Amino acid sequence: MKMSKISILFYFIIVAFAVVVNGTEVDKEVGIYELQKDEFLVKFTNWGASIMSVILPGRDGELAEVVLGYDSVKDYMNDSSYFGATVGRVANRIIGAQFTLFGVTYKLDANAGPNTLHGGLKGFNNVVWKVIDHQKDSESPRITFSYGSADGEEGFPGDLHVTMTYVLSGFYNLQVIMEAMALHKATLVSLAQHTYWNLGGHISGDILSEEVQIFASNNTPIIKAIPIGEIVSVKCDFWGITTLYDFLDPQTIDSKIKDLPNGYDINYVIDDDKGEKIKLVAMVHDKKSGRVMKLLSNAPGVQFYTGNWIKNVKGKGGYVYQAHASLCLETQEFPDFVNHPNFPSHVVPGKPYKHVMLYEFSINAQ
């Protein structure tokens, strides 16, 4: 699909929806907001503090939509794939939908079988966030969303104030800054940004030919999507058998995925030999278009997911998405960290929470 050049125009659209919160219908303003820097255009909605759209040029100068999603905010309200969403209070899974913190056991809402996934039934992806800053005309255009999660929401303890800031900077760079502050009681927090990327364009088919490099020598193996509590090499398993999880060198996804039952959906332990706060996590290269995405973060882990469970999802422009139409690289705390003492743990207010991601986009001329 050829897209015309987009004029350098900043604007936002506000629409009123009847939103159901805790079973009660309330009026909230839900909007679509834009940030643009030259040809680099990103759209957001305050429903789930979500990325709706990312427009980038390719090698030939043609602009393309490189994330999966919907045209209408209403479709995000009914979405079950977490397209572009901010997920929390705790991203990924918590086994048995419960945890114990300082001697107190908390029962959570289960929304993935007996487990809690991405914060529960009303995670942060399913709420209206406030827009507290929108600097569309600055040298580094930015927008900040905020949300107050109440004590007991989805079973989690303590009031939690959360902000999500997106900044366009440099040459086609998108920075994501997630911050959280516990107000009166210790709680868990692990936020993640859940955008589905296809650098060839959202209507270009699957991402199996995209070249991926993940700077992680270890991962956290799972059984039925739940970590077993071990950290193992990506090169070989407990028995010394070569695994399919080694992306330390750039490789196409289809070179390995064919031998997996469904595809990739596992947490990698990001290498941090130099003790750097912001470190290189992954690189993705679409050779046909020339688009390259480099991801850096201060998080200890990254979930590599190849859109295994997408099936007949009607997306932007009526295009129907199928399995492996995209990939996710969700930097995060380790899944189910609260139930594994050997995993790094993030409890606030014991530690300040600031999770940073930096997407650096470029074009490979070859």
N, C-alpha and C positions, 0 to 999 in steps of 0.2 A: 504494500500500500504506500503510495507516494504522498508525502505530506508537504504542503507549501511552507515556505519560511514563515516563522511566527513573528509578528511585530513585537517590539520591546514594549510591552504594555503590562502594567501591574493592576490587578483588580481583584475583588473578591465578591462572591455571590452569597447572600444569606437567604435561606428559605426556612419557613416555619413548618415543623413537623410535630405531630402528637407522638411523644415518646413515652414508653411505658417504663417506669422505674419502680421496682418492688411491687409490681402489680397495679400501680396507680398511674393513670395517664396524665402527663403534665406537658405544658407547652415549653419547648426549649428551642432556641435558635441553633440550627445546624447549618453550617456553611461550607462552601468550597473556596479555598484560598490559594493564591498563586504567588510564587517567587520566581524571578527570572533574571538571568545574567547572560547577556548576549543570546545565543541560541539555546542555552541550557534552561529548560523550563520544568518546574516541579509543582504539582498540585497536591493539596492536602484537604482533609476534612477534620473538623473537630469531633466527629463521631469516631471514637477510638484513637484520636490523635494520629490519624492514618495517612500514609502516602497513597494518593490515588493515581498519580501519573508522573512519569519521568520521561522527558523528551530529549533525545541526544542525536547529534549528527553521526553519520558513519563515514567510512573512507571516501565515498563518492559525494559527500556533502548532504545526502538525503537524510531528512529527519525521521526518526522512528520512535514509537512508544515502546519502552523497554521493560515495563512492569505489567503484570496481569492485574486485572481489576474490573470495575464496572463504570458505566457512564453516570449512574444515578446514586446519590447518597442513600436513597431508600434501599437499594440493593445491598449496600454494605451493612445495613441494619439486619438483613436476613441472611448474611453470609456465614458459612460454617467453616470456611477455609482460612480465615484470618488474613485475607488479602491486605497487605500494607499496614497492618494494625500494630499498635503498641499493646503488647501482652503483659499481664501481671495481675495481681501483686507478685506472684511467683511464676515465671515462665517455665514451660515444659511440665513434666509430670511429678506429682508427689504420690508415692505408693500408698494405697489404702485410704487415701483422702484424709490423712491425719498426721500430726507430728507432735513431739513433746519439746517444749522450750522452757528452760529453767524450772523443770519439775511439773509443769502444767501441760496436759494433753489437750490439743485443739482438734475438733472434728470439722472437716471442711466439706463443702459441697462437691460431690463426685459428678463429673461430667464426661468421663472417659472410662466406661465400665466402673470398676470399684475405685478408680483413681481420680485425682484432680489434675486437669490439664489447663495450662495457661491462665490460672487464677480462678477457674470455676465457671459456673453457668453465667454469671454476670462479671466476667473479668473486665479489665480495663479497655478491652476492645469493644465492649458492649455498653459504653456509657458516653455521655456528652461531656466533653472537656471545655473549659473556658479558654478563650483566646485572650491572653494578658499582654501580649506584645506582638506587633506586626509591622516591621520596618521594611516596607517594600521598595523604598527608594534609596536605601543606603548603599554604600559601596559593597557591603556584605549583607545582602537581603536576608532577613530572618523572620521566624515566627515561633512563638512560645505558647504552648498549651499547658493548662494546669488542671489537676483533679484532686479532690479531697476524698480519700477512701476512709469510710467510718469504721470505728471499732466494731468488730463482729461481721463485717461485710464478707460474705462467702466463707465465714468461719474464722478469718484471720484476726488476730488480736491487735488492738491499738489503732488510733487514728494515724493516717499516713498522708502527708502532703507530697504530691508528685508533680514535677514539671518535665515537659518534653520540648526541647528546642531544636529546630532545624535551621541551619545556616548554609547559604551558598557562598563559597569563597574560592579564591584562586581561579584556576582554569578548570572548569567543570568539576568542582569539588562540592560534596554535600557532607556537612558535619551534623551528627546527631548527638545531642547531650541529654542524658536522662539523669535526673536528680530526684532524691526522695529524702524526706525528713520525718522521723517518727515524733509525734507530738507529746505522748505521755506514757507509752508502754512499749516494751521491746517487741519487735515483730520481725518477720522475714521480708526480704525484698530481693527480687531478681527480675528486672524488666528486660524485654527483648523487642527488637523491631523486626516485623515479620513480612517484609516485602518479598514478592516472588519475581525474580529477575529472568529475563530472556533478552540477552544483548543483541540477538538477531532481530528483535522486534516481537511484540506479543502475538502477532499472527504468522510468525515464521515457522511454526511447527515445534518439534521437541528441541531440547537443549543437549541432546546426547553427543553432538559433535563439538560442543564447546569444551575448550581446554581449561582445566582447573588445576590450581596448585594450592595446597593447604599447608601452612607452616606449622605442622603439628606432628611430633614423633610418636604421640600416644593418643589413645581414645579411652572412652569409658564404655565397655561392652554391655550389651543389654540382653534381657530375656523378656519377651512380650512387651517391648518398648520401655522397660524399667531397668536402670543400671543395676548391675549386680554388686557394685561397690568396689570394683577393681579398676586400676589404671594399667593398661597394657600397651605394648608396642603396636604400631600400625603395620609393622612389617611381618610379624609372626604372632601366632596365638600362644596359649599356654603350652601347647604340645609341640611348638616349633614349626607349625605349618604356616606357610605363606598366606597372608590374608588379602582381601580385596580392598583394604582401606588406606593403602599407602598412596598419598598424593603429594609426597614431599618434592617430587619432580613433576613438572607439568605433564598432564595426561588428559586425553579426551575421556569424557564420562562413559561413552559406549565401549571403551576398551576394557572396562571392568564390570559395569552394571549388569551385563547380560547373565552373569553367573550368580547374581543375587535374586532372591525370590521376588522382591518388589522394587527395590531400589535403595538409595541411601537415606537414612534418617537416624543419625547418631552424633553424639557429642565428641568433638575433638579437643584435646588438651593443648592449648596454644603454647608453642615454644617461647621461652623467655630467658634465654641464656644470659643476656646482658642486663637483666633486671629492669628493662625499660618499662615505663608506665604505659606508653602507647607503642604498640608493637605490630608488626606486619602479620596479618591473619591469613589472607588468601588473595589469590588473583584469578580472574576469569577472563578468557580471551575468546571472542567470537571471530574466527578467521575470515568468514565470508564478509562481514560488515567492517571488520577491523576494530570494533569497539573492545576496549579493555577496561575492566573494573578491578581496582586494587582496594582492599579493605584493611584498615588498621583499627585497633581497639585496645582498651586497657582491661578488657574482661579476660577471665582465665580460660573460658571455653567458647566453642562455636559449634552450633548445630548445623550440620550439612544435610539438607533435605532436598530431594529431587522430585517433589510434587507427585509422589507415588499415588496418592488417593484422590487426585483430581479426575473427575469423570463427568463428561457432558455438562460442564459449567458454562452457562451463557454469559460471556463477558462483554467487553467494550465493543461497540459497533455490531453486536449480535454474534461476534465470533465465539465459537464453542471450544473451550479448553479441554484437553485430555491429559492423561497421566504423562509426566515428564515434559510438560509444556513450559516448565520453569525450574529454577533452583532457588533455594533459600540458604543464606549464610547468616545465622542468628547468633551474634555474640551474646554470652550469657554466663551466669554462674552455672556450675554443673547441675544437671537434672537430679532432683530428689536429694540435694545436698544435705538437707536437714536430717535425713535418716541414714547418712553415711559419715561417721566421725572422721574418716580419713580424707574426705572431700573438703576443699576450702568452703567456709561458711560465711554468709553475710547476714548479720543480724544488726538492725538499727534499733536504738541509737548507739549501740556498741561501736559501730563503725559508720562514718559518713558514707552515703551512697552517691557515687557519681560514675555513671557508665557512659563512656564516650565511644562513638564510632566515627570513622572518617572514610567516606567513599571517594576515591580519586579516579575519575574517568579520563580516558585518553583514547587516541585513535592510532592504531598500528598501520603505518603506510604500506606495509607489505601484504 
